[in-house]
């Protein structure tokens, strides 16, 4: 099934006048006939819009799963509903954020473990130096 809105270059929320103008301007005879029959009648357009929404959802699901058409299907009517992943409605961004935070926390702990012996040794050296200096000045 073709995405008539995409093929006509209009938005799904286009007015009747915008649809009529796009259909009239269409140079593809079969597409022009199909669009005028489907989008030109209110009840047919409403049914098409419901089906269009379902096919868009399926396209997003396919994209999230990494399923795409083969090279020989590109730019054909069969590829109209193969969409890019819709990360706004997925948990992808939240998961990436959590993994990034976990990695940052792990890295900071690892840095602390690598430098902790030197920090402790430096602290003891500073305390010993201060103790010696106080004893020297007091004596």
C-alpha positions as CSV (number, residue, x, y, z in Angstrom):
1,X,0.0,0.0,0.0
2,X,1.2,3.5,-0.8
3,X,1.5,6.3,1.7
4,X,-0.7,8.7,-0.2
5,X,0.3,11.7,2.0
6,X,4.0,11.0,1.5
7,X,3.6,10.4,-2.3
8,X,1.6,13.7,-2.7
9,X,4.0,15.6,-0.5
10,X,1.4,16.8,2.0
11,X,0.8,16.4,5.8
12,X,-1.8,14.0,7.1
13,X,-3.6,16.9,8.7
14,X,-3.9,18.7,5.3
15,X,-7.2,20.4,4.6
16,X,-9.5,19.3,1.8
17,X,-8.3,22.2,-0.3
18,X,-4.7,21.3,0.2
19,X,-5.4,17.7,-0.7
20,X,-7.3,18.7,-3.9
21,X,-4.5,21.0,-4.9
22,X,-1.9,18.2,-4.4
23,X,-4.0,15.7,-6.3
24,X,-4.4,18.1,-9.2
25,X,-0.7,18.9,-9.3
26,X,0.3,15.2,-9.3
27,X,1.9,14.1,-12.5
28,X,1.5,10.3,-11.8
29,X,-1.8,9.2,-13.3
30,X,-2.3,6.1,-11.2
31,X,-1.4,7.9,-8.0
32,X,-3.7,10.8,-8.9
33,X,-6.6,8.5,-9.5
34,X,-6.0,6.5,-6.3
35,X,-5.6,9.6,-4.2
36,X,-8.8,11.3,-5.5
37,X,-10.8,8.1,-4.9
38,X,-9.4,7.5,-1.4
39,X,-8.8,11.0,0.0
40,X,-11.6,12.7,-1.9
41,X,-14.4,11.0,0.0
42,X,-14.6,11.8,3.8
43,X,-15.5,8.3,4.9
44,X,-12.8,6.7,2.8
45,X,-10.3,9.2,4.1
46,X,-11.2,8.4,7.7
47,X,-10.8,4.7,7.1
48,X,-7.5,5.3,5.3
49,X,-6.2,7.5,8.2
50,X,-6.9,4.7,10.6
51,X,-5.1,2.2,8.4
52,X,-2.3,4.7,7.8
53,X,-1.8,5.1,11.6
54,X,-1.6,1.3,12.1
55,X,0.9,0.9,9.2
56,X,3.1,3.8,10.7
57,X,3.1,2.0,14.0
58,X,4.1,-1.3,12.4
59,X,6.8,0.6,10.5
60,X,8.2,2.0,13.7
61,X,8.1,-1.4,15.4
62,X,10.0,-2.9,12.5
63,X,12.6,-0.2,12.6
64,X,13.1,-0.7,16.4
65,X,13.6,-4.4,15.8
66,X,16.1,-3.6,13.0
67,X,13.9,-5.1,10.3
68,X,14.2,-3.3,6.9
69,X,13.4,-4.1,3.4
70,X,16.1,-5.3,1.0
71,X,17.9,-3.0,-1.4
72,X,15.5,-4.1,-4.3
73,X,12.5,-2.7,-2.3
74,X,13.9,0.8,-1.7
75,X,11.9,3.6,-3.3
76,X,9.0,1.4,-4.0
77,X,5.4,1.6,-2.7
78,X,6.2,-1.4,-0.5
79,X,8.8,0.7,1.4
80,X,6.5,3.6,2.2
81,X,5.9,2.5,5.7
82,X,9.5,1.5,6.6
83,X,10.2,4.3,9.1
84,X,13.2,5.4,11.1
85,X,13.1,4.3,14.8
86,X,10.9,6.5,17.0
87,X,13.1,6.8,20.1
88,X,10.8,9.4,21.7
89,X,8.3,6.6,22.4
90,X,10.8,3.9,23.3
91,X,12.9,3.3,26.3
92,X,16.1,3.5,24.3
93,X,17.2,7.0,25.5
94,X,16.4,6.1,29.1
95,X,18.4,2.9,28.9
96,X,21.4,4.7,27.3
97,X,21.3,7.4,30.0
98,X,21.3,4.7,32.8
99,X,24.2,2.8,31.2
100,X,26.2,6.0,30.7
101,X,25.7,6.9,34.4
102,X,26.8,3.4,35.5
103,X,29.9,3.5,33.3
104,X,30.8,7.0,34.7
105,X,30.4,5.7,38.3
106,X,32.5,2.6,37.5
107,X,35.2,4.8,36.0
108,X,35.3,7.1,39.0
109,X,35.5,4.1,41.4
110,X,38.3,2.6,39.3
111,X,40.2,6.0,39.3
112,X,39.9,6.2,43.1
113,X,41.2,2.6,43.5
114,X,44.2,3.4,41.3
115,X,45.1,6.6,43.2
116,X,44.0,5.7,46.7
117,X,47.3,4.2,47.8
118,X,49.1,7.3,46.7
119,X,46.6,9.6,48.4
120,X,46.8,7.6,51.7
121,X,50.6,7.5,51.5
122,X,50.7,11.3,50.9
123,X,48.3,11.9,53.8
124,X,50.6,9.9,56.2
125,X,53.7,11.7,54.9
126,X,52.0,15.1,55.5
127,X,51.0,14.0,59.0
128,X,54.5,12.7,59.8
129,X,56.1,15.9,58.4
130,X,53.7,18.1,60.5
131,X,54.5,16.0,63.6
132,X,58.2,16.3,63.1
133,X,58.0,20.1,62.4
134,X,55.9,20.6,65.5
135,X,58.3,18.6,67.6
136,X,61.3,20.5,66.1
137,X,59.7,23.9,66.9
138,X,58.6,22.8,70.4
139,X,62.0,21.5,71.3
